[in-house]
Amino acid sequence: MKHIISLILLFSVATTSWAKDYEDSLPVSQIAQIKEHIQFIQHNPDSINALNYLYFYRIDLPLNKLDELYSKMSERLKNTNKGKALKTIFNGDILS
């Protein structure tokens, strides 16, 4: 649960006081790891590991952030099974 909340906190437009308090209760290492993974995705758009991270975070990331990261992925990765599965999110399909 902390994982999901921390991602929402990292990418939300507006934070509330309870969200700030909650973020303060998270281990610094966990917040740092999530930020590191997101940066890896941003800087390695043709890496299978970036696609795996994005797929892992697909349910936790706000749709606009997921779309932003996905749009920067290489066509090679977008055409993989995971890349196509991510695309279904934008079509309104639910992934499990």
N, C-alpha and C positions, 0 to 999 in steps of 0.2 A: 504494500500500500504506500509506503514512503516513496518508493520508486515512482509511482504514478503521480503523486502529489508534487514531488520535486520537479518532474518534467513540466507539469502545468505551471509551477512557479517560475521556471526558467523561461517559458515562452509566452506567458500571459501578458496582455497589454496593460492591464491594471491589476495591481495587487492590493489586497486588503490587509488590515493589521493582523488578522488571524493567520493569513498566509505567510507574512513576514515572521511571525512568531514560530510557525511550524517549520519554516525553512531554517530558522536558527536552531531548531532541535535536531536537524539532520546532521549526520556525521559529515564533516568537511570532505572526507575522502569520497563519499558517495556523490556529493554534488560535483566534486572535481571530476569524477569518472564519467558522469553523464555529460558534462560540458566537453570533456576530452573526446568522447564518442561523437558528439554532434560536430565538433570541429573536424574530426577525422572525416566524417561524411562530407562536409563542405569542401575540404581540400583534396579529396581523393575520389572524384566522381566516376572513375573507371575501376575502382577497387571492389572486388567481390566482398571484402570485409566491410566496406562502407555500405554495400547493399544489405548485407546481413544485419548490421547495426540498425539500419533504417527499417528493415522488416521487423526486427525485434521491438523497436519503439513505435511501431505503426499504430497501436491502439492507444498509447499514452500521449503521443504528440497531438497538439491541436491541428486540425485539418489544414489550416493555412501554412503552418510550418512544415508539415509533411509534404504538402504540394510544392513548397519552395525548394526543399531538399531534393525531392524526386525529380523536379524539372531540371536540375543541374546534373543528374546522373547521365552517364553515357548511353547512347542508343543500344550498345551491346548489352549493358546490364538491364535496360528497360525491356529487352526482348527475352530475358530469362524467365523461368517460371515465377520466381519471386518478384521480378520486376513487373510482370503482367498481373500478379496477384495484388501488388501495391496499387496498380492502376485501377483495379476494380473498386477500390475505396472511393475514388473520385466519381465513380459511376453510381454510387449509392449502395453498393453491395456491402454486406457485413462479412468481415473475415473472422475466423476463430483461431 
